[in-house]
Amino acid sequence: MNRDLLGRHRAVLPDWLALYYEDPLELTHGEGRHVWDAAGNKYLDFFGGILTTMTAHALPEVAKAVAEQAGRLLHSSTLYLNRPMVELAERVAQVSGIPDARVFFTTSGTEANDTALLLATTYRRSNTLLAMRNSYHGRSFSTVGITGNSGWSPTSLSPLQTLYVHGGVRTRGPYAHLDDRAFTDACVADLKDLLGHSRPPAALIAEPVQGVGGFTSPPDGLYAAFREVLRERGVLWISDEVQTGWGRTGDHFWGWQAHARSGPPDLVTFAKGIGNGMSIGGVIARAEIMNCLDAQSISTFGGTQVTMAAGLANLNHLLEHDLQGNARRVGGLLLERLRAVGAQSPYVREVRGRGLMIGIELTRPGTDEADPRAAAAVLEEARAGGLLLGKGGGHDTSTLRIAPPLSLTVAEAEEGAAVLERVLRNL
């Protein structure tokens, strides 16, 4: 059955549409932190549809909200008043940390970042952008043009002039040998030098933790130090929270809060987890930035009633059950357990992360050279052991990405760690 579906997939879909596994998997249903495939096999889900199933599979509150709203009205576009959209925007503005916040809803993180770029370049009257090396911001023409990871950037053509800054990867590159303070100082000096050789940029866009790049992050406070330099020049700060938002990192509700001494960003983009599988993205910005466009605009599918109902139910569940706190507690235990596992494997270069956002970087034993074949082998063997993982990284996709739903239990964390321990031992 799988082979038949795979053949049909290849006959009508693009060759570049990536599929995991030698024998690709068809998932048919899920519950909690588990999913089942078409053959009836059960898996512990440690990737959550690329960090999208944030609370749980088949969460009853979300399923109920979707069904009730679908029974009334699925869609009307933003040309009409939309109560679920207003209610979710109010909640998002409230938790954003941005003063006088305005919220615009999209259907994806790519579209959210696209909108943020439109706002920033219009507000600043500049098409120059600062982005981080090893970054990923989406698959549209403009977001591909600012992505600093060549494996996910299929063209060098772009409507923007993009300048790439050091700092997103702590343990590689020319400053990796420095301590955190010296690393930050060196990155700030590099930023100042870069600004001295370029036209005034519109904004810096940065992921607090680089997602596709392999869950890498700078020392806490780096973006605050950048912000002090940028603010003197009027340059905006866009925090791409598509993967880090809503408590995923445990210590903070937003990833930017690890760099908070200079206040909130000018713009925040979000998507993935807020919809728990429904297509929701968006931008939060100060009113003066959000309202800078002088042409009319709408969104046909952004903010549609059924997705907004799902997002509101999901956000309420997340807050009422303190899933951020669970991510901190269970994620901390899982991180330490995996570091102990990694210390026993010659393939593991580094285990890093925050909350329930953990990366295991694999290299060829005795070297610093990325080992994508080892990462692919671990994915296959983990699947055979009933565990689904992701992978990424700026060095030939050699980092295992672990990002389960934020309701993960201690027992499930231990179950997944035990599978990884067996797989890495036998690699």
N, C-alpha and C positions, 0 to 999 in steps of 0.2 A: 504493500500500500504506500509506504514511504517513497519507494523508488518511483512509483507512478506519479506521485505528487511532485517529486523532485524533477522528473522529466517535464511535466507540465510547467513548473516554475521556470525552468531554463528555456523553455520554448517561447515564453511571452514576457519575461522580465529581464532587465539589463544584466549583462555579464558582470558588471562591477558592483552589483548588489550583494554584499557579503553575507555568507552563511557560516555559522559555526559547525564544526564536526565533519569528519569524513563521511559519515552517514547522517545528514542533517535531521534535526529533531522537529517534529510537529507537536506542539503543546496543545492540549484540548481543554483542560480546566485546571483550576487551582483553588486552594483554600489555605488561609493563614500564610505560612512561609513555605508551603509546598505546592508543587505543580505535578501534573500527570501528562504523559505523552499518549499518542494514539494507540500504542501497544499496551497501555495500562501500567507502564513503569512509573514509579513515584520518585520525585527528586526534591531535595532540600534546595531552595532557590536562594543562592548567594549573589544574585546579580539584579533581580527585580526588574527585568525588562529594561536594562540600562538605567538603573536608579529611578525608575518611574513608578513601580509598585512600591510606594513609600510606606504605607501603613500595613496592608495585608492584602493577599489575594481574596477576592470575593467578600470584601468588607461589607457586612450587612447594612450599615448606615449609608454607605455610598450606593449600594445596589438599590436600596429602597428609595433614596433621593432621585436616582436616575429614572427608576420605573414610574414614580409618581409624577415627575416633571414630563416624562415622555408621554404619559397619558393625558396631559393637559396641552402642551405645546412644545415642540422640539426646537423651533427656530423662528426668528423673525428678522435678523440682522440688527445692526446698531442704529438703524433709521427710526426705531421705535423705542420708547422707554422700556427698560428691561429690569424688573425687580431683582431677580437672582444676580445679575451682573452688578447692580448697585450695591447689594448686600455683601457680595464677596469683595468688591473694591474697597468698601468701608473697612472690612476686616484686614485686608492686605495693607492698606494705608496705615492702619492702626499699629500693626506689628512691624512696619518697615523701618522705623527709626528716622525716616526722612521728614523734615518739617514741611507743612503745607503740601503734602504729597498728592499727586495725581496718578491714576493707574490706567494703563491701556492694555487690553487683553488681546492676545494673538492665539494662534493655534499651535505654536511650537517654539522651542528655544531659538532655532535659527531665525524665525520671523521676529522674535523679541529682540535679538541682537541687531537684526537689520533695522528695526525701528529705532533702537537706541543710537545707531550710527547716523541715521537720518536726522534725528533730533540734535545730536551733538554737532554734526557738521553744519547744520543750518544755524544753530544758535551761535556757533563760533565763526561761521563763514570761512571755514577751512576744510580741505579734504585730506589733510595729513593726520594720520592716526598713529598712536603708539600702542604696540601690542607686545606680549611676552613671547620669548622663544619657547618652543615646545607647546604652544597654546592650541586650543581648538574652540571655534566659536560658531560652527554651523556649516551648512552645505549650499547656501545661496551664493550668488555671484559675489556679493559684497563681503559676506562672512568668510568664504573661502579665501578671499584676498587679504584678510587680516589673520588667518590661521598660521601659526608659526611651527606647524608640524607637517613636513612635506608628504608624509604618508596619507594625509587627509586633505591635501590641497592640490587638486588635479590641474590647475592652471595658474600661471603667473600673471595673467591679465586681471586688471582690477580697476574700478572707478576711484580707488583711494590710493594715496601714497602711504605705505606702511613702513614704519621704523620699528625694529625689534630690540627689546630691552632685556638685559640680564636679570636674573633673580628668581624665575619660576621653578628652577631645579636646584635644590640645595646641594646635592652630593655629586654633581658633575659640572664640568666647565672650568673656566680659568680661576674661579674664586672658591672652588670646592674645598680647598685645603684650609681656608680661613675659619676662625670661630664666628659665631653668629653676628656679633657686633661688627667685626671687621668685614664680614661678608656683606652686611647691609650697607656699611660705609662705602665699600667698593662699588656696589650696584648703584648707589646714589651718585657717586662721582661719575660713573659711566653714563647715567641718565643726564646729568648736567652737561657733560661733554657732547652727548648726542644732540641735546637741545641747542647747543651753540653752533651746530652745523646744519640746522634744518629750519624750514619755515615754521612759524608757530603752529603746533598741532591743535586739533579740536579736542582730543581726549586721549586718555590712556584707558584701554579696556583690558581687564585682567580677571582670571579665575582665581579666587582665593586658594583653592586646591585644584590643580590642573587635572581634569577628568580623563579624557582620552589620552593625555600625556602620561598617564600611569600613576595618578594620585600623588603627584609631587607637589611640594609647597615650599615657600620661602620661610625664613625665620619670622615669628610674630613681630609685627611692627614695621615690616619692610614697606608695605603700601602706605602706611601712615607717613613714613619718611619720604616716600615718593610724593605723597600728597602735598607736603610742605613746599617742595620744589615746584610742583605743578601749579599750586594755588597762586604763587607769586607771579606766574605768567598767564593766569586765567584759564589754564587747561583743565578740562573736566575729568572726573574719574568715574568710569563705568565699571561696576562690579558685576561680573557674569556669574550669577548664582544659580544657573540652570541645574547644576549637580550638587552644589553645596548648601542650598537654602533649606529652610523649614526644619532645622535642628539636626540635619544629617551628621554634622561634625561633632555633635555631643556637647562640647564646651560652649557653643554659641548657637543662637537661632539662625544667624546669617554668618557666612564665612568671613565677611569683611570685618566683623566685630573682633577678630583677632588682631586687627590693625586699627583700632578705634580711637586712638588718642587724638586724631585730627578730625573726628566727627564722621558722620555717615558719608557715603559716596554721593555724587550728584545724581547718578542714575543707577538703578539696580535692575537687572534682567532676571527672569525666573521662568521655569517651565517644569517638565518632568513630574516630580513628586507631588505637586499640588493637586494634580488631577487623578493621582493613583491609577493611571492607565487611560484616563480621558485626555483628549488633546487640548491642553491649556498651556499657554505661555503668556508672558506679559512684561511690561516695563513700568517701573515706578520712578518718578522724577519730581523734583520741585516744580511747582506750578509754572514759574517763569520759563523753565526749560521745556516742559511738556507743551505749553501753549505757544511756543515760538513759531509754529508752522503758520504760514499765511495763506494756505490753500485748504479747501475742504477735503475731508477724508472720512472714510467709514471702514468698518470691517464686516465682511459678509459672514464669516464663521467665527471670528474672535468674539468671545463673550456670549456665545449662543446659550440659550436657557438651560439645556440639559447638561452641558459641561460645567456651567457655573453652579448648578445645584449640586453636582458631584464634588466640585472643588470646595464648596462651603461645608458640606457634610464631612469631607475628608479633613479639612483644616480644623473644624470643631473637634473631631475625634482625636486628632494629633495633640491638640492643646489640652483637652480634658483628661487624656490618659498620660500626659507628660512623656511622650515618646522621645522628645529630646533627651530627657533624663535617662530613659532606657538606653538610648544610643550611647550616652556617655558611660553608663555603668557596664552594660553588656559588651559594648565596643572596646572598652578598656581591658576587660577580661580576655576578650578574643585576641586583641592585639598582643598582649603579653604571652598568651598561649602560642600564638603563631610565631612570635619572636623566638620562643624556646624551640619550636619545631624547626625554624629556619637556621638556628645555630647548629643544628645537627646535619644540615645538608650542604654539600660543597657547591651546589647550584645556586643557592640563595645569596644574593649580594646584599639585599636590604629588605627589611619588613618595615613599612612606614604607614602612617595614616592618622586619622582623628575620628573618634566616634565609630560609626559603622560605615567607614569609607577607608578601606585598607588595601594597600598594594604590596605585592611580593615580587620584587625584581629578580629575575633569573639571569645568570651569566654562565659562560663556560667555566668549569671549575679551574681555579687558580688564575683566572684572568678577570679583567673588567669588561670583557667583550660580551655584548648581548647575545642571548641564546633563544631566538624565537622558536626553534624546533623543540626545545625543552618545554617552553610555555604551551605549545600546541599539544605536546604529549601529556602534560599535566591536565589540560582541559579534557582530553579524551578519557584518561584514566579516572579523573574525578567524576565524570559523567557515569562511567561504568560502576563507580562506587555510590551513585545516587546523589551527586552534588553538582550543581550548575554554577560555573564561575564565568567571569568576563576576562578580557585581556586588553592591553593597551600599551602605551609607552612611546617615547620619542626615539627609542633605540631599537628599531625593528620589532616592535610589538612583543616585548619579552617580559612584560609585567602582568601578573595575575591581578585582576581587579575584583575586590570583594565588597559588595554593597547590598546586603539583604534588606528586607523590610525592617523598619525601625522598631517593630514589635517583637523582634527576635528574642527568644528565651535563652537563658544560660545553658539549658540542656541542648538546645539546637545549635548554639555556638560551639559547644564541645563536640557535638556530633560532626559538624562540618570540619572542625580542626582535626579530629581524628582521621577523617578521610584524607585530608591534605597531608597529614603526617605519614600515612601509609604510602600515598602516591609519591611523595618526595623521597621517601626512604628507598623506594623501588625504582626511582628514575634512572 
